[in-house]
Amino acid sequence: MKKFTFLIFCLVVVKFENAQSITWANNIAPILYGNCTKCHHENGIAPFSLLDYNDAYQQRFNISHDVTIKKMPPWSPDPTYTRLAHERLLTPAQISLINEWVTAGAPMGDTSLAPLPPVYNSNSQIGAANLSLTIPIFTVPANQSSDIYQCFAIPTNLLQDEYITSLEIIPGNPSIVHHVLVYQDTTGSCAQLDAASPGPGYVNFGGVGSSSAILVGGWVPGASPSVLPTNFGIKLFKNSYLVLQIHYPAGSNGCIDSTKINLILANNVTRLVSMAPILNYYTNINTPLSIPADSIMTFNEHYQLPNVDVSVLSVAPHCHLVGQNWLCYAVTLAGDTMPLIRINNWDFHWQGFYNFRNILKAPAKTKLYAYCTYNNTSSNPNNPNTPPLRVSAGENTTNEMMLVYFSYTQYQAGDENIVLDTSALINLNDTLNTVGINEVPNTLISTPQLYDAVPNPAKDETLITYYLPNTATVEMKVFDLQGRLVDVINATNNLGANSLNYNTSKLQSGNYLITLMGDGVVKSKQLSVVR
């Protein structure tokens, strides 16, 4: 019995010493620099920087919560279904290191041992571009109260057809450019829309307002430039326009942007790459896309390839705010199933273009399938209507879409051996003998914790996170700085980490205290609301 007790004591000591040895300098900075700071740097799109220890320390609880629930880094595809190129994922071991670091008090360590912080600038990553286009200097309207999707039609002035072999987007103002979609228009209709709208560009939510415009690329924070394999290219027609649809989030009022697109063009490309919504709600959906109020519906689309082998480079599902999850796969004539992509929690604001790690061969007459579930109930926090209304197909904010874009070319022998991502796969089973925030023993965090709200200042909504070491009932209230109760928040009482989206649009501009009361403890955090 004494030996057993001594063994337990040794294990506890080792565990404690391991936790104490985890520091920002040795363990956490490399994780943040490799996975987070492309967005979380000064003037980046993220609401705060994580480039130094003080930044990380101030945000330690938010970091711990967001990486544990897989909210950050933002990566929508399910890696247990298929592995895609350039995944933005943390390993279980990295998540555990972050949580143990927070639990141990977030020690700094010897900063001389920390890696040098990355440097972020507007320099090109693709080298000398053949064609560089910049949007007119654009100022987000001062009275803008919601997200804006501004489209800019820019003439290429090409005298002959060319082929895009590399495409790079450099945000003029990374702090407000959330994502960019790039279309090609050969009809001039987008230029007419631009000319008819006062000031630079014109507003359009779903696409760019023209059914003839062709998607050729896009960008989200943290994304690498699009570089096609040797001899592959997307055709760019002479005298065409490139139309950039740029998403500026709410709160960008009065900010200025001058986003640029760099292209490397070639005229001797032998492999023509096309990008098209092969699965779509126009021609191959099972029933018209219309979701009644207070309903959850799943739609499916299917399409059989012609009698020719196809090489597939990427896949990109697309819907709007009522979309909830996606499943896309293919079935060959031989009956083999090819997983393409699964998204369990669709987020319109983090959609992307997902390359396969190797070019994927789809044999002749392979059938493509897509399933998308739409949640048009009040349980969907992104629902554009309160209370819910019927949502039908269309391009407006309150409409829906069901599109799956593919980039593809005709197959040639050996295409499936062409590697699109040479980086090592992230090991999803790379675990340490550590605990996550939802498993932290009560001896480590023994009282309820209230973490900083994000974003703060808030406009219409903020995310409140808190930790409960037991299932004791808690109350969450909002007070103004004169101590007057202004709101009561319906808080859950689940053991471990909890989060809720709090509607701040009902509060007037000013400063407030969010207070968590329970288990004999009172925790408060300041919240600012701006209009």
C-alpha positions in Angstrom: 0.0 0.0 0.0 2.9 2.3 0.8 4.5 1.6 -2.6 1.2 2.3 -4.3 0.8 5.6 -2.4 4.3 6.6 -3.3 3.7 5.8 -6.9 0.6 8.0 -7.0 2.6 10.8 -5.3 5.4 10.5 -7.9 2.8 10.6 -10.8 1.3 13.8 -9.3 4.7 15.4 -8.9 5.7 14.5 -12.5 2.4 15.9 -13.7 2.9 19.1 -11.7 6.4 19.5 -12.9 5.4 18.9 -16.5 2.7 21.6 -16.2 5.2 23.9 -14.6 7.7 23.3 -17.4 5.3 24.4 -20.1 6.1 28.0 -21.0 5.2 30.5 -23.6 8.7 30.8 -24.8 9.4 27.1 -25.3 6.0 25.6 -26.1 3.2 28.2 -26.8 5.0 30.8 -29.0 5.9 28.1 -31.7 2.2 27.0 -31.8 0.9 30.5 -32.1 3.4 31.7 -34.7 2.8 28.6 -36.9 -1.0 28.6 -36.7 -2.5 31.8 -35.4 -0.6 35.0 -36.1 -1.3 35.1 -39.9 -4.5 36.7 -38.7 -3.6 37.7 -35.2 -1.1 40.4 -35.8 -1.2 44.2 -35.7 -3.5 45.4 -38.5 -4.6 41.8 -39.2 -8.2 40.7 -39.6 -8.3 39.2 -36.1 -9.5 41.5 -33.3 -6.2 41.2 -31.3 -2.5 40.3 -31.9 -0.8 37.2 -30.5 2.8 38.2 -31.5 4.2 38.6 -28.0 3.8 37.1 -24.5 1.7 40.0 -23.1 -0.8 39.5 -26.0 -1.1 35.8 -25.4 -1.3 36.2 -21.7 -4.2 38.7 -21.9 -6.1 36.3 -24.2 -5.1 33.0 -22.6 -8.6 31.9 -21.6 -10.1 32.8 -24.9 -7.3 31.0 -26.7 -7.8 27.9 -24.5 -11.6 27.9 -25.1 -11.4 28.5 -28.9 -8.8 25.9 -29.6 -10.6 23.3 -27.5 -13.9 23.6 -29.2 -12.1 23.8 -32.6 -13.3 27.3 -33.4 -9.7 28.3 -34.0 -7.8 28.0 -36.2 -10.7 28.4 -38.6 -11.0 25.2 -40.7 -14.4 24.0 -41.6 -13.7 20.6 -43.4 -13.9 17.5 -41.2 -10.4 15.9 -41.3 -11.7 12.5 -40.2 -13.6 12.3 -43.5 -10.9 13.4 -45.9 -7.5 15.0 -45.7 -7.2 18.2 -47.8 -4.3 20.5 -48.7 -3.0 23.3 -46.4 -5.1 22.2 -43.4 -5.3 24.8 -40.6 -5.5 22.3 -37.7 -3.9 21.9 -34.3 -2.9 18.5 -33.0 -4.5 17.2 -29.8 -1.0 17.5 -28.2 -0.8 21.2 -29.1 -4.3 21.8 -27.7 -3.3 20.1 -24.5 -0.1 22.1 -24.2 -2.1 25.3 -24.5 -4.6 24.2 -21.8 -1.9 23.0 -19.4 0.0 26.3 -19.9 -3.2 28.3 -19.0 -3.9 26.0 -16.0 -0.3 26.5 -14.8 -0.7 30.3 -14.8 0.6 30.9 -18.3 4.3 31.2 -17.4 6.5 33.2 -19.8 9.7 31.3 -19.5 13.1 32.4 -20.9 12.2 34.7 -23.8 15.7 34.3 -25.2 14.6 30.7 -26.1 11.5 31.8 -28.0 11.5 31.7 -31.8 11.7 35.1 -33.6 8.2 36.4 -34.3 7.1 36.2 -37.9 7.0 39.5 -39.9 3.9 40.3 -41.9 4.0 42.8 -44.8 2.4 43.4 -48.2 5.2 41.8 -50.2 4.3 39.4 -53.0 4.8 35.7 -52.4 4.6 34.6 -56.0 7.4 36.7 -57.4 7.2 38.9 -60.5 3.6 39.1 -61.6 2.7 39.6 -65.3 -0.5 41.4 -64.3 -1.2 43.4 -61.1 -4.6 45.1 -60.6 -5.7 47.2 -57.6 -9.2 48.2 -56.7 -9.9 52.0 -56.6 -9.3 53.4 -53.1 -12.5 52.5 -51.3 -13.8 53.9 -48.0 -16.4 51.9 -46.1 -19.4 54.2 -45.6 -19.4 55.8 -42.2 -23.1 54.9 -41.7 -22.5 51.2 -42.5 -24.3 49.2 -39.8 -23.8 45.6 -41.1 -21.4 43.5 -43.2 -20.9 44.8 -46.7 -20.0 42.8 -49.9 -18.5 45.3 -52.3 -17.8 44.3 -55.9 -15.1 46.0 -58.1 -14.9 45.4 -61.8 -11.4 46.0 -63.0 -10.5 45.8 -66.7 -7.6 43.5 -67.6 -6.9 45.3 -70.9 -5.4 42.1 -72.3 -4.9 42.1 -76.0 -4.9 38.3 -76.3 -6.1 35.3 -74.2 -3.8 34.3 -71.4 -3.7 31.6 -68.8 -3.6 32.2 -65.0 -0.9 29.9 -63.5 -0.6 31.7 -60.1 -3.1 34.0 -58.3 -2.4 36.0 -55.2 -4.6 38.5 -53.4 -3.0 41.1 -51.1 -5.5 42.9 -48.9 -4.9 46.7 -48.8 -6.2 46.8 -45.3 -5.9 43.4 -43.6 -7.8 44.6 -40.6 -11.1 44.9 -42.5 -10.8 42.5 -45.5 -12.5 39.3 -44.4 -12.5 37.4 -47.6 -12.3 37.9 -51.4 -13.9 36.1 -54.3 -12.5 36.7 -57.8 -14.7 36.3 -60.9 -14.0 36.8 -64.6 -16.6 38.7 -66.7 -16.4 38.9 -70.5 -19.8 40.6 -71.1 -19.1 43.9 -69.4 -22.3 43.6 -67.3 -20.4 43.9 -64.0 -18.6 47.0 -65.3 -22.0 48.5 -66.1 -23.2 47.7 -62.5 -20.0 49.3 -61.2 -20.5 52.4 -63.3 -24.2 52.8 -62.3 -23.3 52.8 -58.6 -22.0 55.9 -57.0 -18.4 55.7 -55.8 -16.0 52.8 -56.4 -17.7 49.4 -56.8 -21.2 48.2 -56.1 -22.9 46.1 -53.4 -23.9 42.5 -54.1 -24.1 39.7 -51.6 -24.3 36.2 -53.2 -22.3 36.6 -56.3 -21.4 39.6 -58.4 -24.8 40.2 -60.0 -24.1 38.5 -63.3 -24.9 34.9 -64.2 -22.2 35.0 -66.9 -19.4 35.8 -64.5 -17.0 32.8 -63.9 -15.4 32.2 -60.5 -11.6 31.9 -60.9 -10.3 32.1 -57.3 -10.5 33.5 -53.8 -8.8 34.4 -50.6 -9.4 34.1 -46.9 -7.0 35.2 -44.1 -4.2 32.7 -43.7 -4.6 31.3 -47.2 -1.6 30.8 -49.4 -1.5 32.0 -53.0 -3.1 29.7 -55.6 -0.3 28.1 -57.6 -1.2 25.6 -60.3 1.1 22.7 -61.3 3.4 23.2 -64.3 1.6 23.5 -67.6 -1.8 24.0 -65.9 -3.8 27.3 -66.2 -7.2 29.0 -66.0 -8.1 30.8 -69.2 -8.3 34.6 -68.9 -10.0 36.1 -72.0 -8.8 39.2 -73.7 -10.6 42.5 -72.9 -12.2 40.7 -69.9 -12.8 42.2 -66.4 -11.7 40.7 -63.1 -14.4 41.3 -60.5 -13.4 41.2 -56.9 -16.1 40.7 -54.3 -14.7 41.8 -51.0 -16.4 41.2 -47.6 -15.9 44.0 -45.2 -17.3 43.1 -41.7 -19.5 45.3 -39.6 -17.4 47.8 -37.6 -15.3 48.8 -40.7 -17.0 52.1 -40.9 -14.8 54.8 -42.4 -11.9 52.5 -43.0 -10.0 52.6 -46.3 -9.0 49.7 -48.5 -7.0 49.2 -51.7 -6.8 45.4 -52.2 -4.5 44.1 -55.0 -4.6 41.0 -57.1 -1.3 39.7 -58.6 -1.4 37.2 -61.5 1.3 35.2 -63.2 0.1 34.6 -66.8 1.3 32.3 -69.5 0.3 31.8 -73.1 1.8 28.3 -73.7 -0.3 26.3 -71.2 -1.3 22.8 -72.4 -3.6 21.9 -69.5 -6.8 24.0 -69.4 -8.2 24.2 -65.8 -11.9 25.1 -65.5 -13.7 26.1 -62.3 -17.5 25.6 -62.3 -20.4 24.8 -60.0 -21.0 21.3 -61.5 -23.4 20.6 -58.6 -26.0 23.3 -58.4 -29.5 24.2 -57.6 -30.3 25.3 -61.1 -30.1 21.9 -62.9 -29.4 18.9 -60.6 -31.1 19.5 -57.3 -33.7 17.0 -56.1 -36.4 19.6 -55.4 -36.6 23.4 -55.6 -34.5 25.1 -53.0 -37.0 26.6 -50.6 -36.9 26.2 -46.8 -40.1 27.0 -44.9 -39.9 28.9 -41.7 -39.2 26.9 -38.5 -37.9 23.9 -40.5 -34.7 22.0 -41.0 -34.4 20.4 -44.5 -31.8 18.5 -46.4 -31.4 18.8 -50.2 -29.3 16.7 -52.5 -27.7 17.2 -55.9 -26.1 14.7 -58.3 -24.4 14.8 -61.6 -22.8 12.1 -63.8 -19.5 12.9 -65.5 -19.4 12.4 -69.3 -17.6 9.4 -70.8 -14.1 10.9 -70.2 -11.7 10.7 -67.2 -11.4 13.9 -65.3 -8.6 15.2 -63.0 -10.0 17.2 -60.0 -7.9 19.7 -58.2 -10.2 21.3 -55.7 -13.8 21.5 -54.3 -15.7 24.5 -52.8 -19.2 24.1 -51.4 -21.1 27.4 -51.2 -24.4 28.4 -49.5 -25.5 31.4 -47.4 -26.5 31.9 -43.7 -29.2 29.2 -43.3 -26.8 26.4 -44.4 -25.7 24.1 -41.6 -23.6 21.2 -42.9 -22.4 19.6 -46.1 -21.4 16.1 -47.4 -19.9 15.7 -50.9 -18.6 12.4 -52.4 -18.3 10.6 -55.7 -19.1 7.0 -56.8 -17.4 5.4 -59.7 -19.0 2.9 -62.1 -17.1 0.2 -60.3 -19.0 1.2 -57.1 -16.0 2.7 -55.3 -16.8 5.7 -53.1 -14.5 8.7 -53.2 -14.9 11.1 -50.3 -14.6 14.7 -51.3 -15.5 16.9 -48.4 -17.6 17.0 -45.3 -18.4 20.2 -43.3 -20.2 19.6 -40.0 -20.7 23.3 -39.0 -20.9 25.5 -42.0 -19.7 29.1 -41.5 -20.4 31.5 -44.4 -17.7 33.8 -43.1 -15.0 31.1 -43.3 -15.8 29.4 -46.6 -12.9 28.5 -48.8 -11.5 26.7 -51.8 -10.1 23.3 -50.8 -7.4 21.6 -52.8 -6.9 17.9 -52.6 -3.4 16.9 -51.5 -2.9 15.1 -54.8 -4.9 15.6 -58.0 -7.9 13.3 -57.8 -8.8 11.0 -60.7 -12.5 10.8 -61.4 -13.0 8.0 -63.9 -15.5 8.4 -66.8 -19.2 8.4 -65.8 -18.4 8.9 -62.1 -21.4 10.3 -60.2 -21.0 13.3 -58.0 -23.2 13.8 -55.0 -23.8 16.6 -52.5 -26.1 16.9 -49.5 -26.7 20.1 -47.7 -28.8 20.7 -44.6 -30.4 24.1 -43.9 -31.6 25.2 -40.5 -34.3 27.8 -40.9 -35.2 27.9 -37.2 -34.5 30.3 -34.4 -31.9 27.9 -33.1 -29.6 29.0 -36.0 -27.8 32.1 -34.7 -27.0 33.1 -38.3 -30.6 33.1 -39.4 -31.1 36.4 -41.3 -34.7 36.6 -40.2 -36.1 37.0 -36.7 -38.6 35.4 -36.4 -37.7 32.9 -39.2 -39.3 33.4 -42.7 -39.4 31.1 -45.7 -36.0 31.2 -47.4 -35.8 30.5 -51.2 -33.1 30.4 -53.8 -31.5 33.7 -54.9 -28.4 35.9 -54.5 -29.6 38.2 -51.7 -28.6 38.0 -48.1 -32.0 36.5 -47.1 -31.9 34.0 -50.0 -30.0 30.7 -50.2 -27.8 28.8 -52.6 -26.5 25.3 -53.0 -23.5 25.2 -55.2 -20.4 23.0 -55.3 -17.5 24.4 -57.4 -14.9 22.1 -58.8 -11.6 23.0 -60.5 -10.8 20.3 -63.0 -9.2 19.3 -66.3 -9.2 16.4 -68.6 -7.2 13.5 -67.2 -3.8 12.5 -68.4 -1.9 9.4 -67.2 -0.1 10.1 -64.0 -2.1 13.1 -62.9 -3.1 11.4 -59.6 0.7 11.5 -58.7 0.9 15.3 -59.0 1.2 16.6 -55.4 -0.6 19.9 -54.6 0.6 20.1 -51.0 4.0 18.8 -50.0 3.7 19.5 -46.3 3.5 16.7 -43.8 0.0 15.6 -42.7 -1.0 16.9 -39.3 -1.2 13.9 -37.0 -4.7 13.9 -35.5 -3.6 11.2 -33.0 -0.6 13.1 -31.8 -1.6 13.1 -28.1 0.1 13.8 -24.8 -0.9 12.6 -21.4 -2.5 15.9 -20.7 -6.0 17.3 -20.1 -8.2 19.7 -22.0 -10.2 22.6 -20.6 -13.3 20.4 -20.4 -11.4 17.8 -18.4 -9.4 20.1 -16.0 -9.6 18.6 -12.5 -11.4 20.7 -9.9 -8.2 20.9 -7.9 -6.7 23.0 -10.8 -9.7 25.3 -11.4 -11.9 25.1 -8.4 -14.1 28.1 -8.8 -16.3 29.4 -11.7 -14.3 31.5 -14.3 -15.6 34.3 -16.6 -13.4 35.0 -19.6 -13.2 38.1 -21.8 -16.0 38.6 -24.3 -15.1 38.5 -28.0 -15.4 40.9 -29.8 -15.1 43.7 -27.2 -16.1 46.4 -28.0 -19.2 44.7 -29.5 -21.8 46.0 -31.9 -24.6 43.4 -32.4 -23.2 40.3 -30.7 -20.4 39.0 -28.6 -19.3 35.6 -27.5 -19.2 35.0 -23.7 -17.2 32.1 -22.4 -17.1 30.8 -18.8 -15.9 27.7 -16.9 -17.8 25.8 -14.2 -15.9 23.3 -12.0 -19.2 21.7 -11.0 -22.9 21.8 -11.9 -23.8 24.5 -9.4 -26.5 26.9 -10.7 -25.1 30.2 -11.9 -26.6 33.5 -12.8 -25.3 35.9 -15.4 -26.3 39.6 -15.3 -25.4 42.8 -17.0 -25.0 46.1 -15.1 -24.3 49.6 -16.2 -21.5 51.4 -14.5 -24.0 53.0 -12.1 -24.8 49.5 -10.8 -28.2 49.3 -12.4 -29.3 45.9 -13.6 -30.0 46.2 -17.4 -30.2 42.5 -18.5 -30.3 38.9 -17.3 -28.5 36.4 -19.5 -29.9 32.9 -19.8 -26.7 30.9 -18.9 -26.3 27.2 -19.1 -24.9 25.2 -16.2 -22.8 22.5 -17.8 -19.7 21.2 -16.2 -16.6 22.5 -17.9 -16.3 25.2 -20.6 -19.5 27.0 -21.7 -20.1 29.6 -24.3 -23.0 31.7 -25.5 -23.6 34.3 -28.1 -25.0 37.4 -26.4 -27.2 39.8 -28.4 -25.8 43.3 -27.6 -27.9 45.1 -30.1 -30.5 45.7 -27.4 -28.0 47.7 -25.3 -27.2 51.3 -25.8 -23.6 52.5 -26.6 -21.5 52.5 -23.4 -19.7 50.4 -20.9 -21.2 47.6 -18.9 -20.2 44.8 -16.4 -21.0 41.2 -17.2 -21.3 39.4 -13.8 -21.2 35.7 -13.2 -22.6 34.7 -9.8 -22.7 31.1 -8.4 -21.1 28.7 -6.0 -20.4 31.6 -3.6 -18.3 33.4 -6.2 -18.8 36.6 -8.2 -16.8 37.2 -11.4 -17.1 40.3 -13.5 -15.8 41.4 -16.9 -16.2 44.8 -18.6 -18.0 45.0 -21.9 -18.1 48.0 -24.3 -21.0 48.4 -26.8 -20.6 50.7 -29.8 -23.1 51.8 -32.4 
